[in-house]
């Protein structure tokens, strides 16, 4: 039976903190050990010595990987480009697990590891790493000197951790850059205005099949003592630091979301047939064979249109519900559905929208026992997005409604 919004049972909210102690191992791609390998996989040695080749560090029988070597770490990061976050998280747990370490998976921003005491990476003391995704695949991997405040995310809405303040970011930056310059030659300078720091510098190198960018800043995002340094690795040849960042505060909402909200509000107060035609014209789709879901005792009239294929702000949908008041005939609620979504994709879509909306509207109303959040606009229009990632009942919906028209 199809889901009307009021009949959708709220699923248990997915845990933001996942300990990887229970995770199953996933294999990561082997790094070739042939003599003609890209030099990114090798540690620079004296010409009289045999080169040290990076092998697969996820293999428990392999002890060759040196996590303190940035050059070897770059080869490791390259092997993860394009992989899914679960495979990545399992492998990184195997490689970097410390006492007290754990991961947080949110499937959009990426996985953040709080690695206990951390480790030294060619002069930079690394406390965490996180990644960015596109189409559920890793496109950027960052090694950071802070636990809670990530350079690419700016001043996150979380309690300050005193151990993250006043860190020697510039010293770490210089040490790492010295290693990279010796290995890869001259760098390209990058813009740092996006960091809003009192002092900052950023440069990047072409390291074979990946770009390596190193950035540091003092008092980033206007926060005293928020000294940041990160090593970002990406397979995108045009990569620049900050290009994938979603900042905690933004001056604009995603244009596609803003547009669909304005359009949907223009539908409210019209009858079912009029709204159906408006949606067809706006989304360039055909709504046919609508199924009436309403029973005689219901206090709404709902028509569900299936077999669709369209996207709103990077999220795919395949069904639309148009809901109206049974007495006045006025439409007051439109729901965009994806009932074919996988559990992993639902979590990805939810976090994607969560970041987009919270970066503009600030703190959202989040519903317990479900992947759902909402925001109410000054027009009294309420926006709800989310769904369920249960294996037996996975769906994602995007609801725009205004009860003022439900009369």
C-alpha positions as CSV (number, residue, x, y, z in Angstrom):
1,X,0.0,0.0,0.0
2,X,1.3,3.4,-0.9
3,X,2.3,5.8,1.8
4,X,0.4,9.0,2.6
5,X,2.5,11.3,4.7
6,X,0.3,10.9,7.8
7,X,0.5,7.1,7.5
8,X,4.2,6.9,7.2
9,X,5.5,5.3,10.4
10,X,8.6,7.0,11.7
11,X,11.7,4.7,11.5
12,X,14.3,4.7,14.2
13,X,16.7,7.6,13.6
14,X,20.0,6.4,12.3
15,X,22.9,6.6,14.7
16,X,25.3,9.4,13.9
17,X,28.1,7.6,15.8
18,X,29.0,4.2,14.5
19,X,31.8,2.2,16.2
20,X,33.6,0.3,13.7
21,X,34.6,-2.4,16.1
22,X,31.7,-4.4,14.7
23,X,32.3,-3.6,11.1
24,X,33.2,-6.3,8.6
25,X,36.4,-5.9,6.7
26,X,36.1,-4.9,3.1
27,X,39.0,-5.2,0.7
28,X,40.5,-2.1,-0.7
29,X,42.2,-2.0,-4.1
30,X,45.8,-3.2,-4.1
31,X,48.5,-0.8,-4.9
32,X,50.6,-2.2,-7.7
33,X,54.1,-3.0,-6.8
34,X,55.5,-3.1,-10.4
35,X,58.7,-1.3,-11.2
36,X,56.9,1.1,-13.6
37,X,54.5,2.2,-10.9
38,X,53.7,5.9,-10.6
39,X,56.3,7.4,-8.2
40,X,53.5,8.5,-5.9
41,X,53.6,5.0,-4.4
42,X,57.2,5.0,-3.5
43,X,59.2,6.6,-0.7
44,X,62.1,8.6,-2.0
45,X,65.3,6.7,-1.3
46,X,69.0,7.0,-1.9
47,X,69.7,5.8,-5.5
48,X,71.9,3.0,-4.3
49,X,69.1,1.5,-2.3
50,X,66.1,-0.5,-3.5
51,X,62.9,1.6,-3.5
52,X,60.3,0.9,-0.8
53,X,57.0,0.1,-2.4
54,X,53.7,0.7,-0.6
55,X,51.6,-2.5,-0.4
56,X,48.0,-2.9,0.7
57,X,48.1,-1.8,4.4
58,X,44.7,-3.3,5.0
59,X,46.3,-6.8,4.8
60,X,46.9,-7.9,8.4
61,X,50.0,-9.8,7.2
62,X,51.5,-6.7,5.7
63,X,53.6,-4.5,7.9
64,X,55.3,-2.4,5.2
65,X,52.9,0.6,5.3
66,X,54.4,3.6,7.2
67,X,51.6,5.8,8.4
68,X,54.1,8.5,9.3
69,X,55.1,8.9,5.7
70,X,53.1,11.4,3.7
71,X,54.3,10.0,0.4
72,X,53.0,6.5,1.3
73,X,49.8,8.0,2.7
74,X,49.1,9.7,-0.7
75,X,49.3,6.4,-2.4
76,X,46.9,4.9,0.1
77,X,44.5,7.8,-0.4
78,X,44.6,7.4,-4.1
79,X,43.5,3.8,-3.8
80,X,40.3,5.0,-2.0
81,X,39.2,7.5,-4.6
82,X,35.9,6.3,-6.0
83,X,35.2,3.8,-3.3
84,X,32.1,3.7,-1.1
85,X,32.2,5.1,2.5
86,X,31.6,1.7,4.2
87,X,34.5,0.0,2.4
88,X,36.7,3.1,3.2
89,X,35.7,3.2,6.9
90,X,36.3,-0.5,7.4
91,X,39.8,-0.3,5.8
92,X,40.8,2.8,7.6
93,X,39.7,1.3,10.9
94,X,42.1,-1.6,10.2
95,X,44.9,0.7,9.3
96,X,44.6,3.5,11.9
97,X,42.7,1.9,14.8
98,X,43.9,3.1,18.2
99,X,42.6,2.7,21.7
100,X,39.5,4.9,22.0
101,X,39.2,5.5,18.3
102,X,35.8,5.6,16.7
103,X,34.1,6.9,13.6
104,X,31.0,9.0,12.9
105,X,29.3,8.3,9.6
106,X,26.8,10.7,8.2
107,X,27.1,9.6,4.5
108,X,27.4,13.1,3.1
109,X,30.0,15.1,4.9
110,X,31.9,11.8,5.2
111,X,33.3,9.8,8.0
112,X,35.2,11.6,10.7
113,X,37.7,9.7,12.9
114,X,38.6,10.8,16.4
115,X,41.8,8.9,16.6
116,X,42.7,9.0,20.3
117,X,46.2,10.4,20.6
118,X,46.6,10.7,16.9
119,X,49.8,10.2,14.9
120,X,52.6,12.1,13.3
121,X,52.6,12.5,9.5
122,X,55.9,14.1,8.4
123,X,55.7,16.8,11.1
124,X,51.9,17.3,11.2
125,X,50.2,15.7,14.2
126,X,47.0,14.2,12.7
127,X,43.9,13.8,14.9
128,X,41.2,13.1,12.4
129,X,40.3,12.6,8.8
130,X,37.2,13.0,6.8
131,X,36.0,12.8,3.2
132,X,33.5,14.2,0.7
133,X,31.2,12.1,-1.5
134,X,29.7,12.4,-4.9
135,X,27.2,9.8,-6.0
136,X,28.1,7.8,-2.9
137,X,31.7,7.7,-3.9
138,X,34.7,9.3,-2.2
139,X,36.1,12.3,-4.2
140,X,38.2,13.9,-1.5
141,X,40.1,12.7,1.6
142,X,41.4,15.1,4.2
143,X,43.9,14.6,7.0
144,X,43.4,17.2,9.8
145,X,45.2,18.3,12.9
146,X,42.0,18.9,14.8
147,X,39.4,16.6,16.2
148,X,36.2,18.7,16.3
149,X,36.6,21.7,14.0
150,X,37.4,20.7,10.5
151,X,39.0,23.2,8.2
152,X,36.7,22.5,5.3
153,X,33.6,22.8,7.5
154,X,34.6,25.9,9.4
155,X,33.0,26.7,12.8
156,X,30.8,23.7,13.3
157,X,27.9,24.0,15.6
158,X,29.4,21.9,18.4
159,X,31.0,22.5,21.7
160,X,34.6,23.6,21.6
161,X,37.2,21.1,22.5
162,X,40.1,22.9,24.2
163,X,42.6,20.5,22.8
164,X,41.8,21.8,19.3
165,X,42.6,25.4,20.1
166,X,45.9,27.2,19.5
167,X,47.5,24.3,17.6
168,X,50.8,24.8,15.8
169,X,49.2,24.8,12.4
170,X,51.8,26.9,10.6
171,X,54.6,24.7,11.8
172,X,52.8,21.6,10.6
173,X,52.1,23.2,7.3
174,X,55.7,24.1,6.6
175,X,56.9,20.7,7.6
176,X,54.5,18.9,5.2
177,X,55.1,21.4,2.4
178,X,58.9,20.8,2.6
179,X,58.3,17.1,2.1
180,X,56.0,17.6,-0.8
181,X,58.3,20.2,-2.5
182,X,61.2,17.8,-2.3
183,X,59.2,14.9,-3.8
184,X,57.0,16.7,-6.4
185,X,58.7,19.9,-7.1
186,X,57.2,23.4,-7.5
187,X,53.7,23.9,-6.2
188,X,50.7,26.1,-7.2
189,X,49.4,28.6,-4.7
190,X,45.6,28.5,-3.9
191,X,43.1,31.0,-2.7
192,X,42.4,31.1,1.1
193,X,39.7,33.8,1.3
194,X,37.1,31.2,2.0
195,X,38.7,30.4,5.3
196,X,38.1,33.9,6.7
197,X,41.4,33.6,8.7
198,X,43.7,36.3,10.0
199,X,46.6,34.6,8.4
200,X,46.5,31.7,5.9
201,X,48.3,30.0,3.0
202,X,47.5,27.1,0.7
203,X,49.4,25.3,-2.1
204,X,48.9,22.2,-4.1
205,X,51.0,19.6,-6.0
206,X,50.3,17.2,-8.9
207,X,51.2,13.9,-7.4
208,X,50.7,11.6,-10.3
209,X,47.0,10.5,-10.4
210,X,46.0,12.8,-7.5
211,X,46.2,16.4,-6.4
212,X,47.6,17.1,-2.9
213,X,46.7,20.4,-1.3
214,X,48.0,21.7,2.0
215,X,46.3,24.6,3.8
216,X,46.7,26.3,7.1
217,X,45.0,29.3,8.8
218,X,45.2,31.2,12.0
219,X,41.9,32.1,13.8
220,X,39.9,30.5,11.0
221,X,36.3,31.7,10.5
222,X,36.8,34.5,13.0
223,X,37.2,32.1,16.0
224,X,40.2,33.0,18.2
225,X,42.6,30.1,18.5
226,X,41.0,28.1,15.7
227,X,44.2,27.3,14.0
228,X,43.7,24.8,11.3
229,X,45.8,22.7,8.9
230,X,44.7,20.0,6.6
231,X,46.1,17.8,3.9
232,X,43.5,17.3,1.2
233,X,43.9,14.6,-1.5
234,X,41.6,14.4,-4.6
235,X,41.6,12.6,-8.0
236,X,40.1,15.8,-9.6
237,X,42.9,17.5,-11.6
238,X,41.2,20.9,-11.1
239,X,40.8,20.4,-7.3
240,X,41.3,23.4,-5.1
241,X,40.9,23.5,-1.3
242,X,37.4,24.3,-0.1
243,X,35.8,23.5,-3.5
244,X,33.6,20.7,-1.9
245,X,33.0,22.5,1.4
246,X,29.5,23.1,2.7
247,X,29.8,25.9,5.2
248,X,27.8,26.0,8.4
249,X,26.3,29.4,7.5
250,X,25.5,30.4,4.0
251,X,24.0,33.5,2.4
252,X,21.9,31.6,-0.1
253,X,19.9,28.4,-0.2
254,X,20.5,25.9,-3.0
255,X,18.9,27.5,-6.0
256,X,17.0,24.3,-7.0
257,X,15.6,24.0,-3.5
258,X,14.7,27.7,-3.4
259,X,13.0,27.4,-6.8
260,X,10.9,24.3,-6.0
261,X,9.8,25.7,-2.7
262,X,8.6,28.9,-4.4
263,X,6.9,26.9,-7.1
264,X,5.1,24.6,-4.7
265,X,3.9,27.5,-2.6
266,X,2.3,28.9,-5.8
267,X,0.3,25.7,-6.2
268,X,-1.3,26.0,-2.8
269,X,-5.0,27.1,-2.9
270,X,-5.6,25.7,-6.4
271,X,-7.6,22.6,-7.2
272,X,-6.2,19.1,-8.0
273,X,-6.4,19.4,-11.8
274,X,-4.8,22.9,-11.8
275,X,-1.9,21.8,-9.6
276,X,-1.4,18.6,-11.7
277,X,-1.0,20.7,-14.8
278,X,1.3,23.2,-13.0
279,X,3.6,20.4,-11.9
280,X,3.7,18.9,-15.4
281,X,4.8,22.2,-16.9
282,X,7.3,23.0,-14.2
283,X,9.1,19.6,-14.0
284,X,8.5,18.8,-17.7
285,X,6.9,15.4,-16.8
286,X,3.5,13.8,-17.4
287,X,1.3,12.9,-14.4
288,X,-1.1,10.1,-15.5
289,X,-3.2,7.4,-14.0
290,X,-3.3,9.1,-10.6
291,X,-4.3,6.7,-7.8
292,X,-6.7,8.1,-5.3
293,X,-5.5,6.9,-1.8
294,X,-8.2,8.6,0.3
295,X,-10.9,6.6,2.1
296,X,-14.4,8.0,2.7
297,X,-13.6,8.8,6.4
298,X,-10.3,10.6,5.6
299,X,-10.1,14.4,6.1
300,X,-7.9,14.9,3.0
301,X,-8.0,13.9,-0.7
302,X,-4.7,12.5,-2.0
303,X,-3.7,11.5,-5.5
304,X,-0.5,9.6,-6.1
305,X,1.3,9.6,-9.4
306,X,3.9,6.9,-10.1
307,X,6.4,5.9,-12.7
308,X,8.2,9.3,-12.7
309,X,11.9,10.2,-13.1
310,X,13.1,13.6,-12.1
311,X,15.6,15.2,-9.7
312,X,15.5,18.1,-7.2
313,X,18.9,19.4,-5.9
314,X,20.8,16.2,-6.7
315,X,18.1,13.9,-5.2
316,X,16.1,11.6,-7.5
317,X,12.3,11.1,-7.2
318,X,9.8,8.7,-8.8
319,X,6.4,9.6,-7.4
320,X,4.4,12.7,-6.4
321,X,1.4,13.0,-4.0
322,X,-1.0,16.0,-4.3
323,X,-3.1,16.4,-1.2
324,X,-6.1,18.7,-0.9
325,X,-8.9,19.6,1.6
326,X,-12.0,17.5,0.8
327,X,-14.5,20.4,1.4
328,X,-12.8,23.3,-0.4
329,X,-10.8,21.3,-2.9
330,X,-7.7,23.4,-2.2
331,X,-4.3,21.8,-2.4
332,X,-2.2,22.4,0.7
333,X,0.4,19.6,0.6
334,X,2.7,18.2,-2.1
335,X,5.1,15.3,-1.5
336,X,7.9,14.3,-3.7
337,X,8.8,10.6,-3.2
338,X,11.5,8.1,-3.9
339,X,10.2,4.7,-2.9
340,X,13.0,2.7,-4.7
341,X,15.8,4.2,-2.7
342,X,18.4,1.9,-1.0
343,X,19.0,2.3,2.7
344,X,22.5,3.8,2.0
345,X,21.1,6.2,-0.6
346,X,18.4,7.4,1.8
347,X,21.0,8.3,4.4
348,X,23.1,10.1,1.8
349,X,20.1,12.0,0.5
350,X,19.0,13.0,4.0
351,X,22.4,14.3,5.0
352,X,22.8,16.1,1.7
353,X,19.5,18.0,2.3
354,X,20.3,18.4,6.0
355,X,23.5,20.3,5.2
356,X,21.9,22.4,2.5
357,X,19.0,23.5,4.7
358,X,20.9,23.9,8.0
359,X,23.7,25.9,6.3
360,X,21.0,28.5,5.4
361,X,18.3,28.3,8.0
362,X,20.5,27.2,11.0
363,X,19.2,24.7,13.5
364,X,16.5,22.5,12.1
365,X,13.7,20.6,13.9
366,X,14.7,17.0,13.9
367,X,12.2,14.2,14.5
368,X,13.2,11.4,16.8
369,X,12.8,7.8,15.6
370,X,13.2,8.8,12.0
371,X,15.6,10.3,9.4
372,X,13.5,13.5,9.2
373,X,14.0,17.2,9.8
374,X,11.9,20.2,9.1
375,X,11.9,24.0,8.9
376,X,9.0,26.4,9.0
377,X,9.2,29.5,6.8
378,X,7.7,33.0,7.6
379,X,4.9,32.2,5.1
380,X,3.9,29.4,7.5
381,X,5.0,26.8,4.9
382,X,6.6,23.8,6.5
383,X,9.3,21.8,4.7
384,X,10.0,18.3,5.8
385,X,12.6,15.9,4.3
386,X,13.8,12.5,5.2
387,X,12.5,9.0,5.4
388,X,13.5,5.5,6.5
389,X,16.7,3.5,5.9
390,X,15.3,0.2,7.2
391,X,16.1,-2.6,4.8
392,X,12.5,-3.7,4.7
393,X,11.1,-0.1,4.3
394,X,13.4,2.3,2.6
395,X,12.1,5.6,1.2
396,X,12.9,9.3,1.0
397,X,10.4,12.1,0.7
398,X,10.5,15.9,0.4
399,X,7.3,17.4,1.8
400,X,6.2,21.0,1.3
401,X,2.9,22.0,3.0
402,X,0.9,24.9,4.3
403,X,-2.0,24.2,6.7
404,X,-3.4,27.7,6.1
405,X,-4.9,26.3,2.9
406,X,-6.3,23.2,4.5
407,X,-9.8,24.7,5.0
